[in-house]
Amino acid sequence: MKFAVLAFGALGFGVVTVAGFSADRQPDLILRDAAVGCLVTAMAGRWFWRVLDRAFAETVAARRATADQAAIAAAAAAASAPAPAAKTTLVRPALAPKTSSSSVR
């Protein structure tokens, strides 16, 4: 929030200063107007930032609620579904140990 206030305030100061110099006004009037412009844009920027922050938080909360409801529905569907039939798989017989085929002659 501090960054937003500083950024919007600096933006307002700069815009009013450039506008004052381009209008060929006196420097003391330009700086006074720029200071007022800085305060006004900083407060407007603070309000705007709060609106964006609140909208972001509401969006995240809504998406989490939707995801939680989907997870609960999936769990309920999985619990109510009949168990799948057991698959019969061919089991490979265990290998018999090798017998030594050494013949003594």
MODELLER restraints for C-alpha pairs under 7 A, 6 or more apart:
rsr = mdl.restraints
at = mdl.atoms
rsr.add(forms.Gaussian(group=physical.xy_distance, feature=features.Distance(at['CA:4:A'], at['CA:45:A']), mean=6.64, stdev=0.5))
rsr.add(forms.Gaussian(group=physical.xy_distance, feature=features.Distance(at['CA:4:A'], at['CA:46:A']), mean=6.54, stdev=0.5))
rsr.add(forms.Gaussian(group=physical.xy_distance, feature=features.Distance(at['CA:4:A'], at['CA:49:A']), mean=6.90, stdev=0.5))
rsr.add(forms.Gaussian(group=physical.xy_distance, feature=features.Distance(at['CA:5:A'], at['CA:42:A']), mean=4.90, stdev=0.5))
rsr.add(forms.Gaussian(group=physical.xy_distance, feature=features.Distance(at['CA:5:A'], at['CA:45:A']), mean=6.10, stdev=0.5))
rsr.add(forms.Gaussian(group=physical.xy_distance, feature=features.Distance(at['CA:5:A'], at['CA:46:A']), mean=5.55, stdev=0.5))
rsr.add(forms.Gaussian(group=physical.xy_distance, feature=features.Distance(at['CA:6:A'], at['CA:42:A']), mean=6.78, stdev=0.5))
rsr.add(forms.Gaussian(group=physical.xy_distance, feature=features.Distance(at['CA:8:A'], at['CA:41:A']), mean=5.72, stdev=0.5))
rsr.add(forms.Gaussian(group=physical.xy_distance, feature=features.Distance(at['CA:8:A'], at['CA:42:A']), mean=4.98, stdev=0.5))
rsr.add(forms.Gaussian(group=physical.xy_distance, feature=features.Distance(at['CA:8:A'], at['CA:45:A']), mean=5.48, stdev=0.5))
rsr.add(forms.Gaussian(group=physical.xy_distance, feature=features.Distance(at['CA:9:A'], at['CA:38:A']), mean=4.41, stdev=0.5))
rsr.add(forms.Gaussian(group=physical.xy_distance, feature=features.Distance(at['CA:9:A'], at['CA:39:A']), mean=6.21, stdev=0.5))
rsr.add(forms.Gaussian(group=physical.xy_distance, feature=features.Distance(at['CA:9:A'], at['CA:41:A']), mean=5.44, stdev=0.5))
rsr.add(forms.Gaussian(group=physical.xy_distance, feature=features.Distance(at['CA:9:A'], at['CA:42:A']), mean=4.21, stdev=0.5))
rsr.add(forms.Gaussian(group=physical.xy_distance, feature=features.Distance(at['CA:10:A'], at['CA:38:A']), mean=6.33, stdev=0.5))
rsr.add(forms.Gaussian(group=physical.xy_distance, feature=features.Distance(at['CA:12:A'], at['CA:37:A']), mean=5.36, stdev=0.5))
rsr.add(forms.Gaussian(group=physical.xy_distance, feature=features.Distance(at['CA:12:A'], at['CA:38:A']), mean=4.76, stdev=0.5))
rsr.add(forms.Gaussian(group=physical.xy_distance, feature=features.Distance(at['CA:12:A'], at['CA:41:A']), mean=5.37, stdev=0.5))
rsr.add(forms.Gaussian(group=physical.xy_distance, feature=features.Distance(at['CA:13:A'], at['CA:34:A']), mean=4.77, stdev=0.5))
rsr.add(forms.Gaussian(group=physical.xy_distance, feature=features.Distance(at['CA:13:A'], at['CA:35:A']), mean=6.34, stdev=0.5))
rsr.add(forms.Gaussian(group=physical.xy_distance, feature=features.Distance(at['CA:13:A'], at['CA:37:A']), mean=5.74, stdev=0.5))
rsr.add(forms.Gaussian(group=physical.xy_distance, feature=features.Distance(at['CA:13:A'], at['CA:38:A']), mean=4.58, stdev=0.5))
rsr.add(forms.Gaussian(group=physical.xy_distance, feature=features.Distance(at['CA:16:A'], at['CA:33:A']), mean=6.83, stdev=0.5))
rsr.add(forms.Gaussian(group=physical.xy_distance, feature=features.Distance(at['CA:16:A'], at['CA:34:A']), mean=5.10, stdev=0.5))
rsr.add(forms.Gaussian(group=physical.xy_distance, feature=features.Distance(at['CA:16:A'], at['CA:37:A']), mean=6.32, stdev=0.5))
rsr.add(forms.Gaussian(group=physical.xy_distance, feature=features.Distance(at['CA:17:A'], at['CA:30:A']), mean=5.97, stdev=0.5))
rsr.add(forms.Gaussian(group=physical.xy_distance, feature=features.Distance(at['CA:17:A'], at['CA:31:A']), mean=6.90, stdev=0.5))
rsr.add(forms.Gaussian(group=physical.xy_distance, feature=features.Distance(at['CA:17:A'], at['CA:34:A']), mean=5.52, stdev=0.5))
rsr.add(forms.Gaussian(group=physical.xy_distance, feature=features.Distance(at['CA:20:A'], at['CA:30:A']), mean=5.30, stdev=0.5))
